[in-house]
Amino acid sequence: MFTTRPEILGTFGVVTSTHWLATASGMAMLEKGGNAFDACAAAAFVLQVVEPHLVGPAGDMPAVFYSAETGKVETLCAQGPAPQAATIAAYKALGLDLIPGSGLLATVIPGAFGGWMTLLRDHGRLKLRDVLEPAIGYFENGHPMLPRVSDSIRELTDLFSNEWSTSGEVYLPGGNVPEARKLFANKAAAETYKRILSEAEAKGGDRQEQIQGAYDAWYKGFVAEAMDRFCRTQEVMDSSGRRNKGLLTAQDMANYKPTYETPTSVTYHDWEVFKIGPWGQGPAFLQTLKILEGVDLAGMGPASPDFVHHVVEAMKLAFADREAYYGDPDFVKVPLATLLSEDYAAGRRGLIGERASLELRPGTVSGYEAQVAHAMRALGAIAQPTQGGASVGEPTMASMVAAGRKGDTVHIDVIDRWGNMIAATPSGGWLQSSPVIPELGFPLNSRAQMFWLEEGLPSSLAPGKRPRTTLTPSIAFEHGKPRLAFGTPGGDQQEQWQLGLFLRRVHHGLNLQEAIDLPLFHTQHFPSSFYPRSSRPGHMMIEESIGAAALAELERRGHAVEKAPAWTVGRLTAAERSDDGLLRAAATPRLMQAYAAGR
């Protein structure tokens, strides 16, 4: 089959990410003698520079990784929890029924930096300076600004000029929108990272002590102090239409630690897929696989109406369960064993008919009936259906298409010559999420918008609780051996686009690039994870390149088809390792910036 670019092949190492400069920076770490974990971190820090509308230093990050040394798959949770002052009562006292999608009230503890330091300290090989230098160089000396970043800033000019003046000082130099494809620098952010590195190296020559020093500078030093001061002293306009102070404190920062966790996994034919837990939406991918395990997908064409219909209908069922059951398992009991069981999946599979469902249909788990009923009432009262796709929350691909803009978040996959493998999906801290903190050169995140201000729900807000993130990297084994690392940006669409890639690779023998290049699709049938939490019953967005006959058949089956232009949906990347050590990597051609590299 024709592909837009070759599937990358090599034996030394492969890196694939959503920006070519990040991919190249990751490869540079491998060339220096670093491993997959060094390369992934370096790429992630560069993505903060070159895609500031999609990820920032004060964001969050989950990773799923396989260590050749330990022989284990682990999840690294760097999703920061809610501040201690973030109670439902506190928001209700401000007259809010939903947490705003932007501004200081939407901030949780920034976890990504701690996650990267933890990964480097425990699993990396290189000195911190090696890993940070590419990002510092691009911050200080400039990088070619993407047209989409320039466009995003242009759309925010009034906000940056009239309300978020500290953002204007960085992103509107001389009062002007930065020109696309010209060098753009962020000196303040460069100085922040240089100071972190200086304080780290003052701890001595030991790499682990230096990394811990950097961690302390962020969570117990000048970075935490600047965030605390900004939240206490600034009243910031947010998407509620009001000006509010923040709730994050230096004490919240000092108390935070990323965690290693056992991933959630299921078997699917000859494969085992590993995802994050129900503090994210990762299990929805696994539920969908179990539902589809009894469907003859191999007998359907990889871009046929039958294939698309069955995958979309299965996803609707899994995501309905996400709304009814998923939350931080440190705070709520999630019946995950039941939701991922063969018997439960078989019952859900029986609900897939020839026609598209227009209902939100969570399954029944004994003992959870009252919780599910409560969730459905809350969703009915708050998550109102909408005919539009735009959102003021995370700039996911679907909403950007509808709004005439492009963007989502970022993703990285790396496999090295030793067999280490990692998939990571950093996000948050977007330039449109919150005003820049002037001493630091970057804004805070807005991940708290994913909580509900309704008591008794799995995703209800509580101090110290993790929001139910949409960030969801993937690792997959075949016949018990580590095979794939893959993922994509895209909010609620992340699981959906990844399913298309994985199922086409498993059932149709396509290589990674072929699977990525085929027309992609998703649904917004269920309530959005982002403010203002709208839903579009029966909706399906699909690239029109699937063909007129397929589109007509999907409409005949009752799907509310929204045709997307070809090459506009999804930003998938993936890497693969064969038993003989051959490495493969691929990246989407969509948006013309994701690249895979290897040798």
N, C-alpha and C positions, 0 to 999 in steps of 0.2 A: 504494500500500500504506500502511496505517496505521503511523505511527511514534510513539514515546513523546514526542518533542520535535521541533522543526523542525531541518532541516539549516541551519546558519548560513550566510548569504550576505553578501558585502561586497566592497569594492575596496581599502580602506585597509590592512587587516591582519586576520589571524585567529590566535587562540591557543586551544589546547585541551589540557587536562591532567586529571589524576586528582583534582583538588580545585579548587573554585570560587575560593578565595582565591588560589591560584597562578595560575589563568587570569586573574583580574582584575589581579593584580600584573604579569603579562606584558603585558597590554593597556596598563597604565599606562606601561610603558616605550615602547611604540609611540607613545602620545600625547605623550610627552616629546620625540619625535624620534629615539628609538632604533630599531634594526633588529631583525630576527628573533633575532639572536644575543644582544643585550642582553635581549630579552624572555624568551628561553628560560632564560638564566642567572638572572634575577630570579625567575622561576617556580620554578626548581629550588631556590633557597635558601629560598623560602617553604615548599616541600614538606617540607624538613628540619624545619621548625617544626611544621607542622600534621599531618604523618603520621610521627611519630618511630618508630612501630613498623614502618615500611616503608622509611625512608631516613633517613640521618643525615649530619652534616658529614664524618665520617671514612669515608664509603663510596667507591664507584667509579662510573664513568660512561663508557659509549660513546655517541658521537653520530655520525650520518651527516648531512651537510649539503651543500647546493648554494649556492654563492656566485654571485650575479648579476654581481659585479665580475670574478671570474676565469673564470666559465663552467665551473667544475669541480665535481664531486662528490668529497668527501673524507670519510674516517673520522677522527674524533678519538678516540684510545685513551687513556682515563684510567682504565684498569684497572691498578691497582698490582700489581707482582710480589711474589713471596715474599721475605722478608728473607734476608740472606746466611747467617744461622745456621740457616735452615730446610732441613735436609737430612733425607732418609729415615732415616739413621742416628740423627739426634737424636731423632726421634719414636719410632723402634723402641726406643731406649735407655730411653724412658719406658714401655715395654710397650704401645705403641699399634699397632694394625693399620689404623686409620682416623683421620684428623684429626678432632678433635671438632667438632661443629656449632656450638659456642658457646665463649666464653672467649678468653683471650689467645693460646693456641696456634693459633687459627684465623685470626689476623690477618695480612693482607698490607699492603703500604704503601698508605695511603689516597690514592687517586689523583684523586678527584672535584674537590677544591678546585683542584688544579693544572690540571685540565682546563678548569674554568670560567675561571680566570685566563688561560690560554693562548688560549681562544676570544675572550674579551673584549679582550685585548691586541691580537690579530691581526685581528679581524673586527668588533668592536663599535664603537659611536660614543659612548656615554655615559660619564660619570665613574663610578668605582667606587662612590662614595657613592650615586648614584642607584640603582644596581643592588642594593646591599646594604640600603638603608634599609627596604624593606618587611619583610624577614625580621627585621632587628634590632628593628623596632617590634613585631612579633608576639612575638618572644622576650621583650622587655622589658615590654611592656604587656599581654600576654596575647592569646590567640586562643580561639575557642570550641572546646572539646575534642570531637572526634568520639566518639560512643558506642563505636566499635570500639577506639579508643585507650584509653578508660577500661576497657573489658572486658579488653583485653590486660594492662593494669597490674594489674587485679584478679587475673588468673590468675597473675601473677608476684609477688604480694604476699609469699608465704613466702620466695621466693628473694631478693627485695629486702630483706626484713627480717632474714633469717638469714645470708645469704652476701654478696650484692652491696649492702652498706649504702650505698655512694656513690650507687647508683642510687635507693635508697629516699629519700635526702636530696632528690633532685630530683623523683621521680615519686610519692612518698608524703608530700606536705607535711603536717606535723603527724601523721604516721602514718596518714593517711587516703588512700583511693583518690580521685583527683580526680573530680568529678562531671561527667557528660557534659553538653555544651551550655553549660557554664559557662566563664568565662575561666580559662585556665591559662597561667602564665608560667614561663620558664626563665631566670632572671636571670644565672646563670653563663655560659650559652651566649651571651646578649646581650653580656656583658662581653668574652667572647673575640672576638666579631666587632667590637665597638667598638674594642678594642685593635688588632686587625689593621688596621682602617680608619685609626686614628690613626697607626700606624706607617707606613702607606702614604702618607698625606697629608703626613707629615713629609719625604717624599722630594722635595716640590715640587709645582708645579701641573700638570706634564705627565701626562696620563692614563695613558700607557703606563708611565712611571716609577712612578706610584702603584700600578698593577696589579702590576708586578714587585716593588714593595716588599711588597705583600700576600702574594705568592707566597713571598718570602723569609721573612716572618714565620711562615708555616706550615711550610715545609720546612727552613729553616735557623735559625729563631728560637725563640720561646717555646713555640709549639705542638709542634714536634718535640721540644723538651726535655722537656715535660710527658709526652708519649707514651713517650719513652725511660725516663724516671724511673718511670712507672707500671709498665711492663713488667718493669723490673729489680727493683723492690722489692715488688710485690704477687703473692701466690699466690692464684689465682682458681679457684673451682669452675667446672668446665665439664661438657659433656654426657658426658664419659668417667666422671663420678662422682668425679673427683679434682681436687685443687687444683694448678694449674700456673702458672708465670711465663710471660711472653711472650718472643718472640725479636726483635721489632722494635726497632731502635736509631735514634738520631739520625743516624748515618752513613747508614743505609738511606734515611732521609728526604732527606738532603742530596743523595744521588746520583740521586734520582728525577727523571725528566722525562716528561711526556705526549708522545705522538707523533702526527703526522699520517701517515695511510697511504692508499694507493690502495684503494678499496673492492673487494670481490669482487662480481661481477655476472654475470647471465645474461640472455639475451633469452628472452621468453616471448610468443609470438604478436607483437603490435605493441608490446610493452612491453619495457623493460629495468629490472631490479630490482637495487638496490645494497644490500649488507649488509656487516657487519664480516667480518674474516677468520676462519680456523679456530682462532684463540685464543678464539673464542666459537662459539656454535652457529648463527650466521647462515647459513653455507653449507647447513645442513640445509633451510632454507626454499627455497633455490635448487635444491638437489637434488630436492626434492619437486616443484617447478614443472616441472623437466625431465622427471621421470617422468610427470607428469600431462599433459604437452604433447601426447601422443599419445592422450589419452582425451577423448571427446566430453562434456566437462562442460557445455557450453552446451545439450546436448540433455537434460540432467538438471535437475530442479527444484532450486532453491538450498537447499531444506531436505528433499530427498528421500532415502530410504534409499540409493539408488544413489550420489548425490553424497557422502554421508557415508562410505559404505563405501570408495569409491575413494580419497578424501582420506586417511582413516585408514590404509588399507593402504599407501599411498605414503609416509606419514609414518613408519610403522614401519620401512620399508626405509632411509629417509634417516637416521633416528636410530640405527639399527644401525651405519651407517657412521660416524656421529659417535663412537660408542664405540670403534670400531676404528682410526680414522684421525686424528681432530681433536686438535690440541694447539698450543702456541705455536710458530709457524713459525720463530722465532729459535732454537729448541732442537731441533725435530724436523722431518723432511721430510714434508710432507703432500701427497699426490698429487691436489691440488685440480683441476688441469686435466682429469685423467681422471674424477674423481668428478662433474664438472659437464658432461662431454661428452655429445653426442647418442648415441653408440654405447653408452656405459655406461648411460645412462638407459633406452635401449630394452631392454637386457638386464634391467634391474631391473623395468621395467614388465611384462615377461612373467611375473613372479612373482606378480602380483596376480590372484587367483582369485575365485571366487564365495563362498568361505568365508573367514572371518577367520583370519589366521595366528596361531599360538601360539608361533612360534619367533623368536629373535633372529637375523636373517640378514644379516650384513654381506656386501658384495660382494667380488669377487676382483680385486685389482690386482696385476699382475705385479711381482714383487720384494718384495711386502709379505706374502706368505703366512705367514711365521713370526711376524711382528708380529700379524697378525690372530688366529692360533691362540693366541698368548700372551695377547692381550686377552680372548679368549673363555674361556680357562682361568681368568684372574684374575677375570673377572666372575662366572663360575660359582662360584668359591670365596668371593667377598666379597658380591656383590650378590644376596642371597637373595630369592626371591619372597616377597611378603607379601599378605595378604588385606585389610589395612587401608590407608587412604590417608594417615594422619597421619605427620608428620615433625617432627623437631626442628631441621631445617635452615631454609632460607628458607620463610617462611609463605606458600606459594603458594596460589592459590585452591582447588585440588583438596584439599589437605591441610586447609585451613581448613573447607571444607564437611564433610569427614569428621570433623573434630574439634569441630565446632560453633562455630568461630570464623571470622572473615573477615579477609582481608588478602593482600597479595602485595608488590609494590614500587610504583614510580611511573613515569609517562611524560608527555612533553611534545612537542607538535608546534606549530610556528609558521611562518607565511608572511607576509612583509611586502609593502608596496606596491611595493617595488623588485624583487620576485621572489626574494629570499633565502628559503631553505627549510631547516628543520632538524627532525630527529627525534632525541630523546635519551631514554635510559632510565637515570636515576640509581637507585642502590640501595645496600644495605649500610649498616653502622653502625646497625642497628636497636637499639632500646632493649632488646630481648631477646637481642642478640648477645653483649654483653660489659658489664662494669660501667662506669658513668660515670666518667670521669677528673675528679676534683673541680675541678681548676684550670680545666678547659675546659668542663664542663657537658654533655659528650656522650661516648658509648662509641666503641670501635674497631669494626672490621668483623670478619666471620667468613668471608670469601670463600675462604680457604685450604682449607676443607673440600672443595672441588671437586677437589683433587689426590688422586692415588692414592699410597699408601705401598707401591708395588710397582714394582720396577725394570723398565725396558724398555717401559713403556707410553707412548703419546703424551701422556697427562695425568699422568705420574709427577711427583712433587714434585722441584724443583731450585731452588737459590738464584737469584734474579733472573728466574725464569720466571713468566709470567702464568698464573693458573688459567684453565681453560676456562670462561668465564663463560656464563651463560644470557641475559645482557642483550643485546638485539638489536633496535635501531631500524631503520627501513626508509625508503628513498627510492625512488620509481619514476618513470621517464620513459615517456611514451606518444608514439609516432612521433618519438622523439628529443628531446622537449621535457619539461622538469621538470613533473611533474604531482602526485604524491602524497607526503606525509610521514605515516607512521603507525606505530603500535606499541601495546604493552600491557605491563603488569606480568605476572608469573605464572611465573617460573622456567622449567621445561621446557615449560610450556604456551605460552610467548610466541610461538614460531613457529607453533604450531598454531592459536591463535585468530586470529593475523594472516592466516594462509592462508584461513580462512573469509571474512574481510572482503575480502581482495584478490580471491579467485576469484569471489565474488559480485558485486563491482564490475565485474570484467573481463568475465565471461561472461553475466551476467544483467541488466546495465544498471541495477543498483540504485544509488541515491545512497548517500552515506556513512552516513547515519543508518539507512536501510533495511537496509543490509548489516550494521551493528552490532547492530541490534535483533533480527534473526533468531536462532533457537536456535543456541547454540554447543556445541561438542563438542571432546574431546581424548582422548588415550590415555596411560596410564602403563605401557604394554607393555614399555618399555625401562628400563634401570637409571636411577634418579633421579640427578641431579647433586649431590644434597644428602645429608648424613649422615642415616640410615645406609645409603644407596645401594640401597634396595630396588626391586624391579620387580613388575609385576602383569601377567603374560602374558595377552594377549587382551583386556585391559581397555579399556573405552570409557566415559567419562563424558559424558552428553549431557543438555541441559535437557529436561525432560518436556514442555515446550510444543511439541516437534516432533510430538507426537501419538501416541496409543496404537498405531495401525496401523504407523507408522514404527518405533517401538520394538520391536514384535513382529517385524517383518521383519529388523531388525538382529540381534535375538537368534536368529532362524532361521538367519542367515548365520554364526552361531558367535561373535559378539562377546559378551564378558562385560559386559553393559550395566549401568552404574551410573546410575540416574536422579537427576539433580539438580533441585531445585525451579526453576521458571521464574525468570528474572532473577537467577541466582546465579553464572553462569560467565563469567569474562572481564571486563576493564576497558579495552576498546579505545578509542582516540581516533585521529582522522585529520583531515588538512587537505588541500585540493586547490586547484590553480590552473588555470584554463582559459586557452586561448590569448588570449582577449580581456581578460585581467586579472581576471575574476571569481574571487573566492576563496570557498571553501566550508570548513566545519569541522563536526565532529560528535563526540559523546562518549557513552559508554555510560550508560544509566540505572541499570545494576546498581550496587548499594551506595549509590545516591543521593548521590553527591558529585562525580563527574567532570562538568565543564562545558566547553562551547565558547563562545567569544565572538568578536565581530568587528564591523566596521562598514565 
